[in-house]
Structures are given as structure tokens and as C-alpha cells.
């Protein structure tokens, strides 16, 4: 099914809907993702990718909380070269633009990874530079905490990558609006606000923290009001598009993000319990636009700020 009123252009990337599968939920094995679950998705983000293979974090990795999920996956992935050779072609065959989420562990790796990507640029809708992962010791959130770190990493990526560049920010930044401005001024085409929030769980049986790294990333409906505030702050500070990410689990959530200024919405944890969620969100947004007598989802963008 198609929804012409939901079509958007995101810095020149044409999407059939404003819904994007967030990084971390699309399995690298294509057989684990039924084709019918693509309904409603305008694009798909890859798993967070590092230059070299990563085994991920030891110990417990997932822990459910009321209305949320704590994860400490640790960017487990086969490495960028394996992804490009084996996984990207299969993802591209799904017929949706592919957003490649990159999680370099050093400044030097940013350029090296993007040089590798350049050879497959025709299969890549955009690169999403991950400056927000809380579950690794190097890169990720360490860069995203300060505007200076965001500017440095974004500038290096911009110099090495001629295609569309998204920058995924961390909610742990003291001033997300300032971080978003730093990304825009350093060459980002889109900012993503944001990622998981740092949380902690205690194992009462073992009388110790659940996760070996102690803290982990909290996602799911519990963080939605916090994510909505971050989208509001980012959209108020930049002229480039903002993609909302964090806690969206209904069409009402997606509509709220767009009203706050988001151009598109990433869906993550909600997909783990309902693969038909994107289609349901599109159906709800379509009905909402008709109720408001709007012809396009673009008319809704930022309406809540007026």
C-alpha cells in the first residue's frame, strides 16, 4: 500500500514515507526480517558498523524495564568490509533507501571507513555518523558530548564523504541544540535526535549491576517525552532537517515529533514487539492528515511551533 500524502524529500533523498527503521533493529541476516515487515518504512538504517569486527559486550545484553528496554549490545558486527560484501547488497534488494550507520572508534578511522563506502555509494542513501552510542569505550558518545567533538568528527566525515551525511547526536549532550548547530556548521545534511539514554539496572539475585559495563542504553516508550524535547530543541537551532529518534511506538508519537519540527521519524524498540508498527503508524498519520484537511505530511512539520 502507498500513501502519497506521506512522501517526503530528506535533503534530496526521496522517501515513500517519513518512517525509518532505526539502527540496531534490522538483523544482518536477511532471513530474519520478513519482507512483509517492510510495509510503511521509507528507509532502513543498518546496524552500527565499525571498521574491524566487534564481538560486542560480554554478559547480559538486554534487560526489560517498565515501558522500556536497556541494552548493552556493544556494537556487535562483522566489520565494514564484510557488511559491504555480504549484507549491503541484500539490504538494497529490499527496495528501500539504505542508511549506513557508522561507528568509528578513532578520528583516523572516520576517513578510512568512508573511503571504503565510496565504492558502494550508488547503493547508499546516506551515511549516519554515530556520535551517540553509550555502550562502547571509544568514539560514539565520547565525541557527541561536546559541540567541539561533534564539529571535529562531522568535519572529518564531510571531508571524506561527498554523499548525504547524517549525524546522530547523543541525549547525554548538555546542550543538544548547540551540538546540532555544531553538526550543521561542520557540514551535516541532517541531524538525528537522538539515541538511547544512559540507565542502570540492579540484579537483586546477584546483588550487583545487571550489565558488566554497569550502565546501558534505555530505549522504548519511557523515553518518548524526553526525546520529543530534544527534537524540539534541535529543530529550533538548525535549518537542516531533523530526524526524530527515541521512544516512538504509535502514530500519535510520530505526529508529535513532526509537529515539534522533525522531518522524519526513526522507529526502533517498537519494532521488536510489532513488525507491523510502521504500517500502523502510516495508516494513523494518513487518517490524521485527512482529518486536518492537509494534502501532505510536510504541512504538519513544525506546526506545533507556530
BELBEL-V90935 format. One line per field, one symbol per residue. burial: 1 if it has 24 or more other ideal C-beta (glycine too) atoms within 12 Angstrom, else 0. Layout:
BEGIN
burial = ???
END
This chain:
BEGIN
burial = 001011110110101111111111110100001000111111111111111001011001111010011111111111110011001101110101111111111010110111111001001111111111111100111111101011111111110110111111111110011111111111111111111111101000000001101011111110110111111111111101111111111110111111111111111111110010111111111101100000001001110000
END
